[in-house]
């Protein structure tokens, strides 16, 4: 059962260094041959690349507030993922700081009459040098 007291929880900030080789590997993994991800000296990231944040986030103790939600592994699922870019996407060589927060917890009735509980976690990615907001990842989970 979801712990509603997790609402507003903020994880510790964590660093993400955008590496050219990792962009290439990610592009290959999603079967993209777009030269923007391969040929450029400072390639741009593919739109869903920031999902790799979980690797970085889990290295930093206390950075991932999702555990506080206590969503059931048996009744919960990943319902939606959205990425919002506030300008040009990051490129190889960029250094970002990510920070996640539990932004929403709400309920809806399913068509069958059961209660569905939704949780949104927003991760902001800021430029490590100037603090500018670069992108956001919005993860929505649901527990039936």
Rosetta silent file (secondary structure, phi, psi, omega in degrees, C-alpha in Angstrom):
SEQUENCE: XXXXXXXXXXXXXXXXXXXXXXXXXXXXXXXXXXXXXXXXXXXXXXXXXXXXXXXXXXXXXXXXXXXXXXXXXXXXXXXXXXXXXXXXXXXXXXXXXXXXXXXXXXXXXXXXXXXXXXXXXXXXXXXXXXXXXXXXXXXXXXXX
SCORE:     score description
SCORE:     0.000 S_00000001
   1 L     0.000  137.943 -176.537    0.000    0.000    0.000 S_00000001
   2 L   -69.578  135.280  177.576    1.291    3.425   -0.938 S_00000001
   3 L   -89.977  104.350 -176.413    2.561    5.599    1.878 S_00000001
   4 H   -68.348  -15.159  177.476    0.944    8.995    1.241 S_00000001
   5 H   -70.857   -8.875  177.164    3.338   10.653    3.686 S_00000001
   6 H   -72.566  -15.972  179.935    5.970   10.358    0.910 S_00000001
   7 L   -55.132  127.814  179.611    4.304   13.292   -0.863 S_00000001
   8 L    90.788   -7.882  179.656    6.808   16.132   -1.088 S_00000001
   9 L   -61.996  138.223 -178.467    9.835   13.954   -0.330 S_00000001
  10 E  -123.218  129.708  177.052   12.967   15.210   -2.083 S_00000001
  11 L   -82.252  164.539  175.483   16.003   13.080   -2.834 S_00000001
  12 L   -67.820  150.581  176.347   19.601   14.229   -2.595 S_00000001
  13 L   -66.806  147.918  179.129   21.102   15.800   -5.701 S_00000001
  14 E  -139.183  146.588 -177.708   23.183   13.510   -7.918 S_00000001
  15 E   -87.727  145.759  173.714   25.641   14.206  -10.730 S_00000001
  16 E  -134.419  119.528  174.964   25.278   13.003  -14.314 S_00000001
  17 E  -101.586  120.979 -177.770   28.136   13.354  -16.789 S_00000001
  18 L   -81.840  114.561 -174.125   26.916   12.972  -20.369 S_00000001
  19 L  -106.683  134.454 -179.240   29.407   10.692  -22.119 S_00000001
  20 H   -56.630  -44.320 -179.082   29.719   10.327  -25.912 S_00000001
  21 H   -63.085  -38.047  179.709   30.216    6.565  -25.705 S_00000001
  22 H   -69.937  -35.103  175.648   27.100    6.119  -23.576 S_00000001
  23 H   -62.547  -45.581  179.122   25.032    8.150  -26.056 S_00000001
  24 H   -61.301  -45.959  179.721   26.262    5.875  -28.845 S_00000001
  25 H   -61.951  -41.201  179.876   25.538    2.728  -26.808 S_00000001
  26 H   -65.661  -44.510  178.633   22.048    3.965  -25.936 S_00000001
  27 H   -58.525  -43.415  178.027   21.298    4.841  -29.574 S_00000001
  28 H   -64.164  -39.842 -178.238   22.380    1.351  -30.641 S_00000001
  29 H   -64.096  -31.590  178.753   20.279   -0.241  -27.892 S_00000001
  30 L   -96.663   14.178  175.777   17.145    1.522  -29.189 S_00000001
  31 L    60.769   35.191  176.338   18.112    0.595  -32.776 S_00000001
  32 L   -98.929  135.239  174.334   18.699    4.176  -33.888 S_00000001
  33 L  -114.862   21.516  179.979   21.227    4.956  -36.596 S_00000001
  34 L   -61.443  123.344 -178.872   20.554    8.691  -36.513 S_00000001
  35 H   -60.860  -20.775  178.555   23.889   10.431  -37.245 S_00000001
  36 H   -62.453  -24.515 -179.219   23.035   13.073  -34.611 S_00000001
  37 H   -98.715   -7.606 -170.136   23.773   10.411  -31.968 S_00000001
  38 L  -122.559  -49.678 -168.740   26.779    8.841  -33.649 S_00000001
  39 L   -86.355  -27.678 -175.733   28.783   11.083  -35.986 S_00000001
  40 L   -68.606  145.408  177.215   28.887   14.411  -34.158 S_00000001
  41 L   -63.644  -37.100  175.552   31.916   15.172  -31.962 S_00000001
  42 L  -122.714   74.795 -174.977   29.469   16.276  -29.223 S_00000001
  43 L   -63.603  149.271  175.563   26.359   14.251  -30.063 S_00000001
  44 E   -78.096  153.151  178.834   22.987   15.213  -28.669 S_00000001
  45 L   -77.110  147.766  169.283   21.244   12.699  -26.410 S_00000001
  46 L   -63.674  153.394 -174.198   18.323   10.636  -27.729 S_00000001
  47 L   -54.816  -33.220 -177.707   15.014   11.882  -26.227 S_00000001
  48 L   -98.610    9.230 -177.770   14.678    9.012  -23.737 S_00000001
  49 H   -56.807  -34.260 -175.450   18.365    8.912  -22.712 S_00000001
  50 H   -66.021   -8.615  174.423   17.662   10.530  -19.341 S_00000001
  51 H   -64.629  -19.292  177.351   15.974    7.318  -18.211 S_00000001
  52 H   -69.878   -3.874  179.972   19.530    6.144  -17.506 S_00000001
  53 H   -55.736  -29.373 -177.648   19.408    8.527  -14.524 S_00000001
  54 H   -62.056  -31.042  175.632   18.454    5.580  -12.316 S_00000001
  55 H   -64.054  -44.751 -178.939   21.977    4.176  -12.682 S_00000001
  56 H   -70.674  -44.034 -176.262   23.446    7.473  -11.490 S_00000001
  57 H   -63.171  -38.193 -177.191   20.781    8.113   -8.881 S_00000001
  58 L   -74.253  -12.096  174.125   21.176    4.737   -7.225 S_00000001
  59 L   -76.362  -23.635 -176.087   24.894    5.375   -6.632 S_00000001
  60 L  -100.581  109.940  179.830   24.016    8.292   -4.367 S_00000001
  61 L   -55.947  127.427  177.605   22.514    7.168   -1.055 S_00000001
  62 L    85.124    5.147 -177.395   19.233    9.007   -0.445 S_00000001
  63 L   -82.622  -24.222 -175.981   18.916   10.359   -3.990 S_00000001
  64 L  -105.946  103.743 -178.956   15.873    8.287   -4.997 S_00000001
  65 H   -77.404   -3.961 -176.981   12.763    9.173   -2.964 S_00000001
  66 H   -59.110  -35.031 -179.868   10.650    6.565   -4.820 S_00000001
  67 H   -58.216  -29.722 -179.824   11.408    3.934   -2.166 S_00000001
  68 H   -67.297  -22.080 -179.207    9.514    6.069    0.374 S_00000001
  69 H   -67.958  -33.282  179.816    6.331    5.593   -1.678 S_00000001
  70 L    58.425   44.172  177.278    6.336    1.847   -0.847 S_00000001
  71 L   -69.620  136.579 -179.599    4.403    0.891   -3.982 S_00000001
  72 L   -65.540  131.013  175.954    3.528   -2.813   -4.038 S_00000001
  73 L   -67.674  -28.075 -178.560    5.597   -4.852   -6.486 S_00000001
  74 L   -82.227  -33.306 -174.942    2.604   -7.135   -7.000 S_00000001
  75 L  -111.036   -3.350 -177.074   -0.048   -4.437   -7.556 S_00000001
  76 E  -103.575  157.654  175.827    2.026   -1.558   -8.885 S_00000001
  77 E  -155.200  160.171  175.089    3.259   -0.705  -12.343 S_00000001
  78 E   -79.634  113.889 -172.272    5.025    1.971  -14.328 S_00000001
  79 E   -95.084  -32.797 -174.495    2.154    3.793  -16.004 S_00000001
  80 E  -161.064  151.063  174.824    3.782    6.659  -17.906 S_00000001
  81 E  -139.747  130.926 -179.483    7.104    8.360  -18.587 S_00000001
  82 E  -132.803  143.455  175.614    7.490   11.870  -19.978 S_00000001
  83 E  -123.734  129.755  179.555   10.570   13.948  -20.776 S_00000001
  84 E  -119.581  126.430  178.603   10.398   17.740  -21.065 S_00000001
  85 E  -108.472  132.154 -179.086   13.334   19.703  -22.487 S_00000001
  86 L  -102.325   62.639 -175.372   13.687   23.403  -21.718 S_00000001
  87 L   122.077 -157.259  179.894   15.769   24.270  -24.768 S_00000001
  88 L   -63.309  141.846  175.720   18.301   22.174  -26.637 S_00000001
  89 L   -65.263  156.712  177.753   18.787   18.628  -25.299 S_00000001
  90 L   -61.261  157.661  179.555   22.049   17.918  -23.490 S_00000001
  91 E  -125.490  166.017  175.254   25.120   16.878  -25.479 S_00000001
  92 L   -54.787  136.419 -178.710   28.197   14.797  -24.797 S_00000001
  93 L    96.824  -17.253  178.005   30.446   16.633  -22.374 S_00000001
  94 L   -71.270  148.128  176.503   27.583   18.332  -20.525 S_00000001
  95 E  -119.943  124.703 -177.281   27.488   17.929  -16.771 S_00000001
  96 E  -118.765  158.640  170.990   24.096   17.843  -15.091 S_00000001
  97 E  -120.498  125.238  178.492   22.775   17.692  -11.557 S_00000001
  98 E  -105.931  149.759  174.312   19.573   15.719  -11.059 S_00000001
  99 E  -152.021  129.449 -176.035   17.163   15.870   -8.156 S_00000001
 100 E  -106.898  149.459  175.174   13.912   13.947   -7.738 S_00000001
 101 E  -144.419  148.800  174.712   10.809   14.719   -5.729 S_00000001
 102 E   -83.250  106.864 -170.377    7.485   13.009   -5.140 S_00000001
 103 E   -92.070  -31.660 -177.500    5.230   15.642   -6.691 S_00000001
 104 E  -147.897  144.146  167.796    1.761   14.084   -6.597 S_00000001
 105 E  -138.476  120.712 -178.558   -0.164   11.245   -4.989 S_00000001
 106 E  -148.747  163.449 -178.142   -3.825   10.941   -5.943 S_00000001
 107 E  -118.909  151.953  173.514   -6.579    8.372   -6.350 S_00000001
 108 E  -141.651  153.926  174.921   -9.088    7.548   -9.084 S_00000001
 109 E   -87.825  134.912  176.065  -11.806    4.937   -9.372 S_00000001
 110 L   -78.803  168.736  177.116  -11.269    2.278  -12.024 S_00000001
 111 L   -61.497  -28.938  179.699  -14.085    1.215  -14.356 S_00000001
 112 L   -83.968   -2.239  176.721  -14.437   -1.898  -12.249 S_00000001
 113 L    96.168   -4.443  178.511  -14.936    0.153   -9.091 S_00000001
 114 L   -83.969  163.871 -179.605  -11.565   -0.433   -7.431 S_00000001
 115 E   -92.370  130.736  174.499   -9.325    2.388   -6.274 S_00000001
 116 E  -108.120  131.279  177.982   -6.208    3.222   -8.269 S_00000001
 117 E  -110.598  124.251 -178.398   -3.486    5.238   -6.554 S_00000001
 118 E  -105.973  143.541  176.581   -1.181    7.276   -8.794 S_00000001
 119 E  -132.414  131.140  175.181    2.220    8.674   -7.857 S_00000001
 120 E  -113.383  129.338  173.037    4.245   11.187   -9.895 S_00000001
 121 E  -115.227  127.208  178.377    7.951   11.673   -9.373 S_00000001
 122 E  -109.905  128.534  175.537    9.579   14.600  -11.126 S_00000001
 123 E  -112.339  120.709  176.395   13.328   14.684  -11.645 S_00000001
 124 E   -93.091  138.883  176.380   14.822   18.038  -12.596 S_00000001
 125 E  -116.694  119.683 -178.408   18.086   18.133  -14.511 S_00000001
 126 E  -117.283  148.954  175.247   20.099   21.337  -14.173 S_00000001
 127 E   -64.460  130.278 -175.837   23.322   22.434  -15.797 S_00000001
 128 L   -67.675  -25.919 -176.969   26.060   21.887  -13.238 S_00000001
 129 L   -82.779  -51.694 -173.377   27.829   25.128  -14.174 S_00000001
 130 L  -110.110   -1.390  176.639   25.044   27.715  -14.320 S_00000001
 131 L    76.354    3.647 -178.473   22.120   25.965  -12.599 S_00000001
 132 L   -65.499  136.916  176.659   19.839   26.412  -15.625 S_00000001
 133 E   -70.441  118.868 -175.893   16.907   23.957  -15.833 S_00000001
 134 E   -98.148  -44.066 -175.260   17.719   21.718  -18.808 S_00000001
 135 E  -160.427  164.397  173.841   15.103   18.961  -18.629 S_00000001
 136 E  -134.796  141.930  172.272   12.563   17.149  -16.480 S_00000001
 137 E  -113.384  126.856 -177.966   11.659   13.468  -16.314 S_00000001
 138 E  -117.232  110.175 -179.627    8.140   12.775  -15.062 S_00000001
 139 E  -101.772  130.225  175.650    7.528    9.199  -13.939 S_00000001
 140 E  -118.415  125.130  173.818    3.983    8.076  -13.106 S_00000001
 141 E  -113.950  154.433  179.107    3.356    4.829  -11.249 S_00000001
 142 E  -136.470  139.887  175.663   -0.018    3.323  -10.376 S_00000001
 143 E  -119.586  130.335  178.704   -1.050    0.781   -7.782 S_00000001
 144 L   -96.378    0.000    0.000   -4.335   -1.104   -8.096 S_00000001
